[in-house]
Amino acid sequence: MLILEVETRMCRECGCEPHRHEEGHKRPYRRRFLTKEEKIERLQDYAEELKKELTAVQEQIKELKS
């Protein structure tokens, strides 16, 4: 579905110029930035992964010492 913005002549679906769709351009639009909430969520997920990795490393150290 091709929807054009009258003012900018850009495709609302993916942000490209209309002629690109005629050429078969199908790249979906993706934001280039994260919201503050998305950054927080990603950092929390990363912190959780690090905690799990630290636990695994500590277990390996304990096994090697015994």
PDBQT receptor file of N, H, CA, C and O in Angstrom, charges set to zero:
ATOM      1  N   MET A   1       0.850  -1.175   0.000  1.00  0.00    +0.000 N 
ATOM      2  CA  MET A   1       0.000   0.000   0.000  1.00  0.00    +0.000 C 
ATOM      3  C   MET A   1       0.891   1.232   0.000  1.00  0.00    +0.000 C 
ATOM      4  O   MET A   1       1.701   1.412   0.910  1.00  0.00    +0.000 OA
ATOM      5  N   LEU A   2       0.754   2.060  -0.985  1.00  0.00    +0.000 N 
ATOM      6  H   LEU A   2       0.096   1.914  -1.724  1.00  0.00    +0.000 HD
ATOM      7  CA  LEU A   2       1.577   3.250  -1.146  1.00  0.00    +0.000 C 
ATOM      8  C   LEU A   2       0.763   4.474  -0.777  1.00  0.00    +0.000 C 
ATOM      9  O   LEU A   2      -0.232   4.790  -1.429  1.00  0.00    +0.000 OA
ATOM     10  N   ILE A   3       1.192   5.164   0.274  1.00  0.00    +0.000 N 
ATOM     11  H   ILE A   3       2.000   4.907   0.804  1.00  0.00    +0.000 HD
ATOM     12  CA  ILE A   3       0.517   6.378   0.709  1.00  0.00    +0.000 C 
ATOM     13  C   ILE A   3       1.530   7.505   0.620  1.00  0.00    +0.000 C 
ATOM     14  O   ILE A   3       2.601   7.425   1.222  1.00  0.00    +0.000 OA
ATOM     15  N   LEU A   4       1.205   8.555  -0.125  1.00  0.00    +0.000 N 
ATOM     16  H   LEU A   4       0.335   8.620  -0.615  1.00  0.00    +0.000 HD
ATOM     17  CA  LEU A   4       2.138   9.662  -0.294  1.00  0.00    +0.000 C 
ATOM     18  C   LEU A   4       1.711  10.858   0.536  1.00  0.00    +0.000 C 
ATOM     19  O   LEU A   4       0.524  11.166   0.637  1.00  0.00    +0.000 OA
ATOM     20  N   GLU A   5       2.675  11.520   1.120  1.00  0.00    +0.000 N 
ATOM     21  H   GLU A   5       3.640  11.270   1.037  1.00  0.00    +0.000 HD
ATOM     22  CA  GLU A   5       2.419  12.776   1.809  1.00  0.00    +0.000 C 
ATOM     23  C   GLU A   5       2.468  13.864   0.744  1.00  0.00    +0.000 C 
ATOM     24  O   GLU A   5       3.413  13.923  -0.043  1.00  0.00    +0.000 OA
ATOM     25  N   VAL A   6       1.461  14.717   0.715  1.00  0.00    +0.000 N 
ATOM     26  H   VAL A   6       0.693  14.669   1.354  1.00  0.00    +0.000 HD
ATOM     27  CA  VAL A   6       1.376  15.743  -0.309  1.00  0.00    +0.000 C 
ATOM     28  C   VAL A   6       2.508  16.760  -0.172  1.00  0.00    +0.000 C 
ATOM     29  O   VAL A   6       3.102  17.154  -1.175  1.00  0.00    +0.000 OA
ATOM     30  N   GLU A   7       2.810  17.185   1.037  1.00  0.00    +0.000 N 
ATOM     31  H   GLU A   7       2.327  16.865   1.852  1.00  0.00    +0.000 HD
ATOM     32  CA  GLU A   7       3.808  18.228   1.232  1.00  0.00    +0.000 C 
ATOM     33  C   GLU A   7       5.222  17.770   0.859  1.00  0.00    +0.000 C 
ATOM     34  O   GLU A   7       5.946  18.494   0.177  1.00  0.00    +0.000 OA
ATOM     35  N   THR A   8       5.608  16.602   1.291  1.00  0.00    +0.000 N 
ATOM     36  H   THR A   8       5.020  16.013   1.845  1.00  0.00    +0.000 HD
ATOM     37  CA  THR A   8       6.990  16.176   1.097  1.00  0.00    +0.000 C 
ATOM     38  C   THR A   8       7.171  15.207  -0.055  1.00  0.00    +0.000 C 
ATOM     39  O   THR A   8       8.300  14.945  -0.469  1.00  0.00    +0.000 OA
ATOM     40  N   ARG A   9       6.100  14.681  -0.570  1.00  0.00    +0.000 N 
ATOM     41  H   ARG A   9       5.182  14.894  -0.233  1.00  0.00    +0.000 HD
ATOM     42  CA  ARG A   9       6.163  13.685  -1.644  1.00  0.00    +0.000 C 
ATOM     43  C   ARG A   9       6.996  12.483  -1.213  1.00  0.00    +0.000 C 
ATOM     44  O   ARG A   9       7.732  11.908  -2.015  1.00  0.00    +0.000 OA
ATOM     45  N   MET A  10       6.875  12.113   0.042  1.00  0.00    +0.000 N 
ATOM     46  H   MET A  10       6.276  12.581   0.693  1.00  0.00    +0.000 HD
ATOM     47  CA  MET A  10       7.585  10.957   0.560  1.00  0.00    +0.000 C 
ATOM     48  C   MET A  10       6.577   9.870   0.897  1.00  0.00    +0.000 C 
ATOM     49  O   MET A  10       5.430  10.150   1.243  1.00  0.00    +0.000 OA
ATOM     50  N   CYS A  11       7.019   8.643   0.792  1.00  0.00    +0.000 N 
ATOM     51  H   CYS A  11       7.951   8.415   0.510  1.00  0.00    +0.000 HD
ATOM     52  CA  CYS A  11       6.180   7.507   1.142  1.00  0.00    +0.000 C 
ATOM     53  C   CYS A  11       6.087   7.421   2.658  1.00  0.00    +0.000 C 
ATOM     54  O   CYS A  11       7.117   7.395   3.333  1.00  0.00    +0.000 OA
ATOM     55  N   ARG A  12       4.901   7.377   3.199  1.00  0.00    +0.000 N 
ATOM     56  H   ARG A  12       4.065   7.398   2.651  1.00  0.00    +0.000 HD
ATOM     57  CA  ARG A  12       4.713   7.274   4.640  1.00  0.00    +0.000 C 
ATOM     58  C   ARG A  12       5.099   5.878   5.135  1.00  0.00    +0.000 C 
ATOM     59  O   ARG A  12       5.467   5.714   6.298  1.00  0.00    +0.000 OA
ATOM     60  N   GLU A  13       5.018   4.897   4.279  1.00  0.00    +0.000 N 
ATOM     61  H   GLU A  13       4.719   5.030   3.334  1.00  0.00    +0.000 HD
ATOM     62  CA  GLU A  13       5.303   3.517   4.666  1.00  0.00    +0.000 C 
ATOM     63  C   GLU A  13       6.781   3.291   4.957  1.00  0.00    +0.000 C 
ATOM     64  O   GLU A  13       7.118   2.625   5.936  1.00  0.00    +0.000 OA
ATOM     65  N   CYS A  14       7.667   3.832   4.127  1.00  0.00    +0.000 N 
ATOM     66  H   CYS A  14       7.393   4.373   3.332  1.00  0.00    +0.000 HD
ATOM     67  CA  CYS A  14       9.095   3.584   4.347  1.00  0.00    +0.000 C 
ATOM     68  C   CYS A  14       9.947   4.839   4.267  1.00  0.00    +0.000 C 
ATOM     69  O   CYS A  14      11.154   4.771   4.498  1.00  0.00    +0.000 OA
ATOM     70  N   GLY A  15       9.355   5.985   3.947  1.00  0.00    +0.000 N 
ATOM     71  H   GLY A  15       8.375   6.040   3.759  1.00  0.00    +0.000 HD
ATOM     72  CA  GLY A  15      10.102   7.227   3.930  1.00  0.00    +0.000 C 
ATOM     73  C   GLY A  15      10.906   7.484   2.675  1.00  0.00    +0.000 C 
ATOM     74  O   GLY A  15      11.741   8.389   2.661  1.00  0.00    +0.000 OA
ATOM     75  N   CYS A  16      10.685   6.723   1.628  1.00  0.00    +0.000 N 
ATOM     76  H   CYS A  16      10.007   5.988   1.639  1.00  0.00    +0.000 HD
ATOM     77  CA  CYS A  16      11.472   6.916   0.411  1.00  0.00    +0.000 C 
ATOM     78  C   CYS A  16      10.717   7.782  -0.593  1.00  0.00    +0.000 C 
ATOM     79  O   CYS A  16       9.539   8.091  -0.413  1.00  0.00    +0.000 OA
ATOM     80  N   GLU A  17      11.416   8.160  -1.639  1.00  0.00    +0.000 N 
ATOM     81  H   GLU A  17      12.372   7.909  -1.785  1.00  0.00    +0.000 HD
ATOM     82  CA  GLU A  17      10.807   8.923  -2.724  1.00  0.00    +0.000 C 
ATOM     83  C   GLU A  17       9.858   8.014  -3.501  1.00  0.00    +0.000 C 
ATOM     84  O   GLU A  17      10.119   6.816  -3.613  1.00  0.00    +0.000 OA
ATOM     85  N   PRO A  18       8.764   8.553  -4.042  1.00  0.00    +0.000 N 
ATOM     86  CA  PRO A  18       7.781   7.728  -4.769  1.00  0.00    +0.000 C 
ATOM     87  C   PRO A  18       8.375   6.938  -5.925  1.00  0.00    +0.000 C 
ATOM     88  O   PRO A  18       7.967   5.801  -6.161  1.00  0.00    +0.000 OA
ATOM     89  N   HIS A  19       9.335   7.518  -6.658  1.00  0.00    +0.000 N 
ATOM     90  H   HIS A  19       9.665   8.442  -6.466  1.00  0.00    +0.000 HD
ATOM     91  CA  HIS A  19       9.895   6.803  -7.804  1.00  0.00    +0.000 C 
ATOM     92  C   HIS A  19      10.637   5.543  -7.385  1.00  0.00    +0.000 C 
ATOM     93  O   HIS A  19      10.803   4.628  -8.192  1.00  0.00    +0.000 OA
ATOM     94  N   ARG A  20      11.087   5.482  -6.130  1.00  0.00    +0.000 N 
ATOM     95  H   ARG A  20      10.953   6.225  -5.475  1.00  0.00    +0.000 HD
ATOM     96  CA  ARG A  20      11.799   4.293  -5.658  1.00  0.00    +0.000 C 
ATOM     97  C   ARG A  20      10.876   3.077  -5.617  1.00  0.00    +0.000 C 
ATOM     98  O   ARG A  20      11.317   1.955  -5.867  1.00  0.00    +0.000 OA
ATOM     99  N   HIS A  21       9.585   3.297  -5.300  1.00  0.00    +0.000 N 
ATOM    100  H   HIS A  21       9.227   4.209  -5.097  1.00  0.00    +0.000 HD
ATOM    101  CA  HIS A  21       8.644   2.190  -5.279  1.00  0.00    +0.000 C 
ATOM    102  C   HIS A  21       8.409   1.655  -6.684  1.00  0.00    +0.000 C 
ATOM    103  O   HIS A  21       8.237   0.452  -6.878  1.00  0.00    +0.000 OA
ATOM    104  N   GLU A  22       8.403   2.544  -7.648  1.00  0.00    +0.000 N 
ATOM    105  H   GLU A  22       8.543   3.521  -7.490  1.00  0.00    +0.000 HD
ATOM    106  CA  GLU A  22       8.232   2.109  -9.033  1.00  0.00    +0.000 C 
ATOM    107  C   GLU A  22       9.404   1.245  -9.470  1.00  0.00    +0.000 C 
ATOM    108  O   GLU A  22       9.252   0.372 -10.324  1.00  0.00    +0.000 OA
ATOM    109  N   GLU A  23      10.578   1.485  -8.884  1.00  0.00    +0.000 N 
ATOM    110  H   GLU A  23      10.702   2.194  -8.189  1.00  0.00    +0.000 HD
ATOM    111  CA  GLU A  23      11.768   0.711  -9.208  1.00  0.00    +0.000 C 
ATOM    112  C   GLU A  23      11.851  -0.575  -8.386  1.00  0.00    +0.000 C 
ATOM    113  O   GLU A  23      12.807  -1.339  -8.525  1.00  0.00    +0.000 OA
ATOM    114  N   GLY A  24      10.856  -0.819  -7.534  1.00  0.00    +0.000 N 
ATOM    115  H   GLY A  24      10.080  -0.199  -7.421  1.00  0.00    +0.000 HD
ATOM    116  CA  GLY A  24      10.855  -2.040  -6.749  1.00  0.00    +0.000 C 
ATOM    117  C   GLY A  24      11.475  -1.904  -5.377  1.00  0.00    +0.000 C 
ATOM    118  O   GLY A  24      11.765  -2.911  -4.731  1.00  0.00    +0.000 OA
ATOM    119  N   HIS A  25      11.683  -0.696  -4.924  1.00  0.00    +0.000 N 
ATOM    120  H   HIS A  25      11.447   0.121  -5.449  1.00  0.00    +0.000 HD
ATOM    121  CA  HIS A  25      12.261  -0.453  -3.599  1.00  0.00    +0.000 C 
ATOM    122  C   HIS A  25      11.251  -0.834  -2.535  1.00  0.00    +0.000 C 
ATOM    123  O   HIS A  25      10.126  -0.334  -2.543  1.00  0.00    +0.000 OA
ATOM    124  N   LYS A  26      11.632  -1.706  -1.626  1.00  0.00    +0.000 N 
ATOM    125  H   LYS A  26      12.546  -2.112  -1.620  1.00  0.00    +0.000 HD
ATOM    126  CA  LYS A  26      10.706  -2.189  -0.602  1.00  0.00    +0.000 C 
ATOM    127  C   LYS A  26      11.278  -2.076   0.808  1.00  0.00    +0.000 C 
ATOM    128  O   LYS A  26      10.753  -2.710   1.722  1.00  0.00    +0.000 OA
ATOM    129  N   ARG A  27      12.338  -1.289   1.018  1.00  0.00    +0.000 N 
ATOM    130  H   ARG A  27      12.765  -0.773   0.275  1.00  0.00    +0.000 HD
ATOM    131  CA  ARG A  27      12.967  -1.197   2.327  1.00  0.00    +0.000 C 
ATOM    132  C   ARG A  27      12.000  -0.564   3.339  1.00  0.00    +0.000 C 
ATOM    133  O   ARG A  27      11.493   0.532   3.101  1.00  0.00    +0.000 OA
ATOM    134  N   PRO A  28      11.744  -1.238   4.454  1.00  0.00    +0.000 N 
ATOM    135  CA  PRO A  28      10.846  -0.668   5.456  1.00  0.00    +0.000 C 
ATOM    136  C   PRO A  28      11.509   0.477   6.203  1.00  0.00    +0.000 C 
ATOM    137  O   PRO A  28      12.728   0.493   6.373  1.00  0.00    +0.000 OA
ATOM    138  N   TYR A  29      10.711   1.426   6.645  1.00  0.00    +0.000 N 
ATOM    139  H   TYR A  29       9.720   1.412   6.507  1.00  0.00    +0.000 HD
ATOM    140  CA  TYR A  29      11.219   2.561   7.402  1.00  0.00    +0.000 C 
ATOM    141  C   TYR A  29      11.609   2.112   8.796  1.00  0.00    +0.000 C 
ATOM    142  O   TYR A  29      10.851   1.398   9.452  1.00  0.00    +0.000 OA
ATOM    143  N   ARG A  30      12.785   2.524   9.258  1.00  0.00    +0.000 N 
ATOM    144  H   ARG A  30      13.401   3.104   8.725  1.00  0.00    +0.000 HD
ATOM    145  CA  ARG A  30      13.226   2.239  10.622  1.00  0.00    +0.000 C 
ATOM    146  C   ARG A  30      13.754   3.524  11.225  1.00  0.00    +0.000 C 
ATOM    147  O   ARG A  30      14.482   4.276  10.577  1.00  0.00    +0.000 OA
ATOM    148  N   ARG A  31      13.381   3.766  12.465  1.00  0.00    +0.000 N 
ATOM    149  H   ARG A  31      12.790   3.155  12.991  1.00  0.00    +0.000 HD
ATOM    150  CA  ARG A  31      13.904   4.941  13.146  1.00  0.00    +0.000 C 
ATOM    151  C   ARG A  31      15.397   4.797  13.343  1.00  0.00    +0.000 C 
ATOM    152  O   ARG A  31      15.905   3.678  13.419  1.00  0.00    +0.000 OA
ATOM    153  N   ARG A  32      16.096   5.889  13.425  1.00  0.00    +0.000 N 
ATOM    154  H   ARG A  32      15.684   6.797  13.363  1.00  0.00    +0.000 HD
ATOM    155  CA  ARG A  32      17.544   5.865  13.614  1.00  0.00    +0.000 C 
ATOM    156  C   ARG A  32      17.930   6.188  15.046  1.00  0.00    +0.000 C 
ATOM    157  O   ARG A  32      19.111   6.355  15.349  1.00  0.00    +0.000 OA
ATOM    158  N   PHE A  33      16.945   6.277  15.927  1.00  0.00    +0.000 N 
ATOM    159  H   PHE A  33      15.986   6.141  15.681  1.00  0.00    +0.000 HD
ATOM    160  CA  PHE A  33      17.235   6.614  17.305  1.00  0.00    +0.000 C 
ATOM    161  C   PHE A  33      16.340   5.790  18.225  1.00  0.00    +0.000 C 
ATOM    162  O   PHE A  33      15.320   5.249  17.799  1.00  0.00    +0.000 OA
ATOM    163  N   LEU A  34      16.732   5.704  19.480  1.00  0.00    +0.000 N 
ATOM    164  H   LEU A  34      17.561   6.143  19.827  1.00  0.00    +0.000 HD
ATOM    165  CA  LEU A  34      15.934   5.019  20.485  1.00  0.00    +0.000 C 
ATOM    166  C   LEU A  34      15.338   6.054  21.418  1.00  0.00    +0.000 C 
ATOM    167  O   LEU A  34      15.951   7.086  21.694  1.00  0.00    +0.000 OA
ATOM    168  N   THR A  35      14.144   5.771  21.901  1.00  0.00    +0.000 N 
ATOM    169  H   THR A  35      13.646   4.933  21.677  1.00  0.00    +0.000 HD
ATOM    170  CA  THR A  35      13.564   6.642  22.904  1.00  0.00    +0.000 C 
ATOM    171  C   THR A  35      14.272   6.391  24.230  1.00  0.00    +0.000 C 
ATOM    172  O   THR A  35      14.978   5.395  24.388  1.00  0.00    +0.000 OA
ATOM    173  N   LYS A  36      14.082   7.282  25.160  1.00  0.00    +0.000 N 
ATOM    174  H   LYS A  36      13.508   8.091  25.032  1.00  0.00    +0.000 HD
ATOM    175  CA  LYS A  36      14.692   7.129  26.480  1.00  0.00    +0.000 C 
ATOM    176  C   LYS A  36      14.246   5.815  27.118  1.00  0.00    +0.000 C 
ATOM    177  O   LYS A  36      15.055   5.105  27.716  1.00  0.00    +0.000 OA
ATOM    178  N   GLU A  37      12.964   5.495  26.990  1.00  0.00    +0.000 N 
ATOM    179  H   GLU A  37      12.307   6.072  26.505  1.00  0.00    +0.000 HD
ATOM    180  CA  GLU A  37      12.425   4.258  27.561  1.00  0.00    +0.000 C 
ATOM    181  C   GLU A  37      13.047   3.028  26.914  1.00  0.00    +0.000 C 
ATOM    182  O   GLU A  37      13.338   2.048  27.600  1.00  0.00    +0.000 OA
ATOM    183  N   GLU A  38      13.255   3.072  25.591  1.00  0.00    +0.000 N 
ATOM    184  H   GLU A  38      13.019   3.868  25.034  1.00  0.00    +0.000 HD
ATOM    185  CA  GLU A  38      13.876   1.944  24.896  1.00  0.00    +0.000 C 
ATOM    186  C   GLU A  38      15.331   1.763  25.336  1.00  0.00    +0.000 C 
ATOM    187  O   GLU A  38      15.797   0.637  25.503  1.00  0.00    +0.000 OA
ATOM    188  N   LYS A  39      16.039   2.870  25.522  1.00  0.00    +0.000 N 
ATOM    189  H   LYS A  39      15.660   3.785  25.387  1.00  0.00    +0.000 HD
ATOM    190  CA  LYS A  39      17.419   2.782  25.999  1.00  0.00    +0.000 C 
ATOM    191  C   LYS A  39      17.470   2.152  27.383  1.00  0.00    +0.000 C 
ATOM    192  O   LYS A  39      18.299   1.283  27.652  1.00  0.00    +0.000 OA
ATOM    193  N   ILE A  40      16.573   2.601  28.261  1.00  0.00    +0.000 N 
ATOM    194  H   ILE A  40      15.899   3.307  28.043  1.00  0.00    +0.000 HD
ATOM    195  CA  ILE A  40      16.516   2.044  29.616  1.00  0.00    +0.000 C 
ATOM    196  C   ILE A  40      16.236   0.555  29.567  1.00  0.00    +0.000 C 
ATOM    197  O   ILE A  40      16.896  -0.225  30.254  1.00  0.00    +0.000 OA
ATOM    198  N   GLU A  41      15.263   0.152  28.761  1.00  0.00    +0.000 N 
ATOM    199  H   GLU A  41      14.727   0.785  28.203  1.00  0.00    +0.000 HD
ATOM    200  CA  GLU A  41      14.903  -1.270  28.659  1.00  0.00    +0.000 C 
ATOM    201  C   GLU A  41      16.076  -2.096  28.151  1.00  0.00    +0.000 C 
ATOM    202  O   GLU A  41      16.356  -3.171  28.681  1.00  0.00    +0.000 OA
ATOM    203  N   ARG A  42      16.762  -1.599  27.128  1.00  0.00    +0.000 N 
ATOM    204  H   ARG A  42      16.535  -0.726  26.697  1.00  0.00    +0.000 HD
ATOM    205  CA  ARG A  42      17.911  -2.340  26.587  1.00  0.00    +0.000 C 
ATOM    206  C   ARG A  42      19.036  -2.448  27.609  1.00  0.00    +0.000 C 
ATOM    207  O   ARG A  42      19.671  -3.495  27.732  1.00  0.00    +0.000 OA
ATOM    208  N   LEU A  43      19.282  -1.360  28.343  1.00  0.00    +0.000 N 
ATOM    209  H   LEU A  43      18.765  -0.510  28.244  1.00  0.00    +0.000 HD
ATOM    210  CA  LEU A  43      20.333  -1.397  29.356  1.00  0.00    +0.000 C 
ATOM    211  C   LEU A  43      19.973  -2.348  30.493  1.00  0.00    +0.000 C 
ATOM    212  O   LEU A  43      20.845  -3.037  31.022  1.00  0.00    +0.000 OA
ATOM    213  N   GLN A  44      18.708  -2.390  30.871  1.00  0.00    +0.000 N 
ATOM    214  H   GLN A  44      18.000  -1.830  30.442  1.00  0.00    +0.000 HD
ATOM    215  CA  GLN A  44      18.275  -3.326  31.915  1.00  0.00    +0.000 C 
ATOM    216  C   GLN A  44      18.429  -4.763  31.450  1.00  0.00    +0.000 C 
ATOM    217  O   GLN A  44      18.871  -5.621  32.214  1.00  0.00    +0.000 OA
ATOM    218  N   ASP A  45      18.070  -5.029  30.206  1.00  0.00    +0.000 N 
ATOM    219  H   ASP A  45      17.711  -4.332  29.585  1.00  0.00    +0.000 HD
ATOM    220  CA  ASP A  45      18.253  -6.375  29.648  1.00  0.00    +0.000 C 
ATOM    221  C   ASP A  45      19.731  -6.753  29.622  1.00  0.00    +0.000 C 
ATOM    222  O   ASP A  45      20.100  -7.878  29.957  1.00  0.00    +0.000 OA
ATOM    223  N   TYR A  46      20.571  -5.802  29.221  1.00  0.00    +0.000 N 
ATOM    224  H   TYR A  46      20.272  -4.887  28.949  1.00  0.00    +0.000 HD
ATOM    225  CA  TYR A  46      22.007  -6.044  29.164  1.00  0.00    +0.000 C 
ATOM    226  C   TYR A  46      22.570  -6.317  30.560  1.00  0.00    +0.000 C 
ATOM    227  O   TYR A  46      23.397  -7.212  30.738  1.00  0.00    +0.000 OA
ATOM    228  N   ALA A  47      22.116  -5.538  31.547  1.00  0.00    +0.000 N 
ATOM    229  H   ALA A  47      21.445  -4.811  31.402  1.00  0.00    +0.000 HD
ATOM    230  CA  ALA A  47      22.565  -5.741  32.929  1.00  0.00    +0.000 C 
ATOM    231  C   ALA A  47      22.179  -7.135  33.419  1.00  0.00    +0.000 C 
ATOM    232  O   ALA A  47      22.957  -7.786  34.116  1.00  0.00    +0.000 OA
ATOM    233  N   GLU A  48      20.994  -7.589  33.060  1.00  0.00    +0.000 N 
ATOM    234  H   GLU A  48      20.362  -7.060  32.493  1.00  0.00    +0.000 HD
ATOM    235  CA  GLU A  48      20.538  -8.926  33.456  1.00  0.00    +0.000 C 
ATOM    236  C   GLU A  48      21.406 -10.010  32.804  1.00  0.00    +0.000 C 
ATOM    237  O   GLU A  48      21.763 -10.995  33.449  1.00  0.00    +0.000 OA
ATOM    238  N   GLU A  49      21.740  -9.821  31.528  1.00  0.00    +0.000 N 
ATOM    239  H   GLU A  49      21.450  -9.020  31.004  1.00  0.00    +0.000 HD
ATOM    240  CA  GLU A  49      22.624 -10.771  30.845  1.00  0.00    +0.000 C 
ATOM    241  C   GLU A  49      23.992 -10.817  31.528  1.00  0.00    +0.000 C 
ATOM    242  O   GLU A  49      24.562 -11.891  31.717  1.00  0.00    +0.000 OA
ATOM    243  N   LEU A  50      24.510  -9.650  31.895  1.00  0.00    +0.000 N 
ATOM    244  H   LEU A  50      24.046  -8.777  31.742  1.00  0.00    +0.000 HD
ATOM    245  CA  LEU A  50      25.808  -9.601  32.566  1.00  0.00    +0.000 C 
ATOM    246  C   LEU A  50      25.775 -10.309  33.916  1.00  0.00    +0.000 C 
ATOM    247  O   LEU A  50      26.734 -10.989  34.282  1.00  0.00    +0.000 OA
ATOM    248  N   LYS A  51      24.683 -10.156  34.656  1.00  0.00    +0.000 N 
ATOM    249  H   LYS A  51      23.904  -9.604  34.359  1.00  0.00    +0.000 HD
ATOM    250  CA  LYS A  51      24.545 -10.839  35.943  1.00  0.00    +0.000 C 
ATOM    251  C   LYS A  51      24.581 -12.354  35.751  1.00  0.00    +0.000 C 
ATOM    252  O   LYS A  51      25.227 -13.069  36.517  1.00  0.00    +0.000 OA
ATOM    253  N   LYS A  52      23.880 -12.839  34.721  1.00  0.00    +0.000 N 
ATOM    254  H   LYS A  52      23.355 -12.258  34.099  1.00  0.00    +0.000 HD
ATOM    255  CA  LYS A  52      23.860 -14.279  34.438  1.00  0.00    +0.000 C 
ATOM    256  C   LYS A  52      25.255 -14.758  34.045  1.00  0.00    +0.000 C 
ATOM    257  O   LYS A  52      25.691 -15.831  34.461  1.00  0.00    +0.000 OA
ATOM    258  N   GLU A  53      25.946 -13.959  33.244  1.00  0.00    +0.000 N 
ATOM    259  H   GLU A  53      25.592 -13.088  32.905  1.00  0.00    +0.000 HD
ATOM    260  CA  GLU A  53      27.295 -14.339  32.818  1.00  0.00    +0.000 C 
ATOM    261  C   GLU A  53      28.249 -14.359  34.013  1.00  0.00    +0.000 C 
ATOM    262  O   GLU A  53      29.083 -15.257  34.129  1.00  0.00    +0.000 OA
ATOM    263  N   LEU A  54      28.126 -13.377  34.895  1.00  0.00    +0.000 N 
ATOM    264  H   LEU A  54      27.449 -12.647  34.801  1.00  0.00    +0.000 HD
ATOM    265  CA  LEU A  54      28.958 -13.337  36.088  1.00  0.00    +0.000 C 
ATOM    266  C   LEU A  54      28.712 -14.562  36.960  1.00  0.00    +0.000 C 
ATOM    267  O   LEU A  54      29.657 -15.150  37.486  1.00  0.00    +0.000 OA
ATOM    268  N   THR A  55      27.467 -14.943  37.113  1.00  0.00    +0.000 N 
ATOM    269  H   THR A  55      26.699 -14.465  36.686  1.00  0.00    +0.000 HD
ATOM    270  CA  THR A  55      27.130 -16.133  37.894  1.00  0.00    +0.000 C 
ATOM    271  C   THR A  55      27.786 -17.369  37.294  1.00  0.00    +0.000 C 
ATOM    272  O   THR A  55      28.336 -18.196  38.021  1.00  0.00    +0.000 OA
ATOM    273  N   ALA A  56      27.731 -17.499  35.978  1.00  0.00    +0.000 N 
ATOM    274  H   ALA A  56      27.284 -16.827  35.388  1.00  0.00    +0.000 HD
ATOM    275  CA  ALA A  56      28.337 -18.646  35.306  1.00  0.00    +0.000 C 
ATOM    276  C   ALA A  56      29.851 -18.664  35.502  1.00  0.00    +0.000 C 
ATOM    277  O   ALA A  56      30.435 -19.723  35.730  1.00  0.00    +0.000 OA
ATOM    278  N   VAL A  57      30.482 -17.505  35.415  1.00  0.00    +0.000 N 
ATOM    279  H   VAL A  57      30.007 -16.645  35.230  1.00  0.00    +0.000 HD
ATOM    280  CA  VAL A  57      31.931 -17.420  35.605  1.00  0.00    +0.000 C 
ATOM    281  C   VAL A  57      32.300 -17.785  37.041  1.00  0.00    +0.000 C 
ATOM    282  O   VAL A  57      33.271 -18.506  37.270  1.00  0.00    +0.000 OA
ATOM    283  N   GLN A  58      31.534 -17.294  37.999  1.00  0.00    +0.000 N 
ATOM    284  H   GLN A  58      30.745 -16.709  37.813  1.00  0.00    +0.000 HD
ATOM    285  CA  GLN A  58      31.803 -17.612  39.403  1.00  0.00    +0.000 C 
ATOM    286  C   GLN A  58      31.651 -19.111  39.666  1.00  0.00    +0.000 C 
ATOM    287  O   GLN A  58      32.414 -19.683  40.445  1.00  0.00    +0.000 OA
ATOM    288  N   GLU A  59      30.680 -19.741  39.027  1.00  0.00    +0.000 N 
ATOM    289  H   GLU A  59      30.061 -19.276  38.394  1.00  0.00    +0.000 HD
ATOM    290  CA  GLU A  59      30.502 -21.193  39.175  1.00  0.00    +0.000 C 
ATOM    291  C   GLU A  59      31.695 -21.943  38.598  1.00  0.00    +0.000 C 
ATOM    292  O   GLU A  59      32.165 -22.916  39.187  1.00  0.00    +0.000 OA
ATOM    293  N   GLN A  60      32.185 -21.493  37.448  1.00  0.00    +0.000 N 
ATOM    294  H   GLN A  60      31.803 -20.703  36.969  1.00  0.00    +0.000 HD
ATOM    295  CA  GLN A  60      33.357 -22.144  36.847  1.00  0.00    +0.000 C 
ATOM    296  C   GLN A  60      34.583 -21.998  37.743  1.00  0.00    +0.000 C 
ATOM    297  O   GLN A  60      35.353 -22.944  37.901  1.00  0.00    +0.000 OA
ATOM    298  N   ILE A  61      34.763 -20.832  38.322  1.00  0.00    +0.000 N 
ATOM    299  H   ILE A  61      34.137 -20.063  38.194  1.00  0.00    +0.000 HD
ATOM    300  CA  ILE A  61      35.893 -20.626  39.242  1.00  0.00    +0.000 C 
ATOM    301  C   ILE A  61      35.773 -21.548  40.434  1.00  0.00    +0.000 C 
ATOM    302  O   ILE A  61      36.763 -22.146  40.856  1.00  0.00    +0.000 OA
ATOM    303  N   LYS A  62      34.573 -21.675  40.987  1.00  0.00    +0.000 N 
ATOM    304  H   LYS A  62      33.769 -21.189  40.644  1.00  0.00    +0.000 HD
ATOM    305  CA  LYS A  62      34.344 -22.536  42.134  1.00  0.00    +0.000 C 
ATOM    306  C   LYS A  62      34.652 -24.000  41.793  1.00  0.00    +0.000 C 
ATOM    307  O   LYS A  62      35.254 -24.711  42.598  1.00  0.00    +0.000 OA
ATOM    308  N   GLU A  63      34.241 -24.447  40.603  1.00  0.00    +0.000 N 
ATOM    309  H   GLU A  63      33.752 -23.870  39.949  1.00  0.00    +0.000 HD
ATOM    310  CA  GLU A  63      34.517 -25.823  40.163  1.00  0.00    +0.000 C 
ATOM    311  C   GLU A  63      36.017 -26.048  40.002  1.00  0.00    +0.000 C 
ATOM    312  O   GLU A  63      36.524 -27.105  40.378  1.00  0.00    +0.000 OA
ATOM    313  N   LEU A  64      36.725 -25.083  39.456  1.00  0.00    +0.000 N 
ATOM    314  H   LEU A  64      36.314 -24.224  39.150  1.00  0.00    +0.000 HD
ATOM    315  CA  LEU A  64      38.153 -25.234  39.251  1.00  0.00    +0.000 C 
ATOM    316  C   LEU A  64      38.924 -25.259  40.575  1.00  0.00    +0.000 C 
ATOM    317  O   LEU A  64      39.957 -25.919  40.680  1.00  0.00    +0.000 OA
ATOM    318  N   LYS A  65      38.436 -24.559  41.555  1.00  0.00    +0.000 N 
ATOM    319  H   LYS A  65      37.597 -24.023  41.470  1.00  0.00    +0.000 HD
ATOM    320  CA  LYS A  65      39.098 -24.533  42.860  1.00  0.00    +0.000 C 
ATOM    321  C   LYS A  65      38.866 -25.806  43.663  1.00  0.00    +0.000 C 
ATOM    322  O   LYS A  65      39.682 -26.158  44.515  1.00  0.00    +0.000 OA
ATOM    323  N   SER A  66      37.774 -26.490  43.401  1.00  0.00    +0.000 N 
ATOM    324  H   SER A  66      37.111 -26.204  42.709  1.00  0.00    +0.000 HD
ATOM    325  CA  SER A  66      37.465 -27.704  44.188  1.00  0.00    +0.000 C 
ATOM    326  C   SER A  66      38.125 -28.945  43.654  1.00  0.00    +0.000 C 
ATOM    327  O   SER A  66      37.951 -30.027  44.216  1.00  0.00    +0.000 OA
TER     328      SER A  66
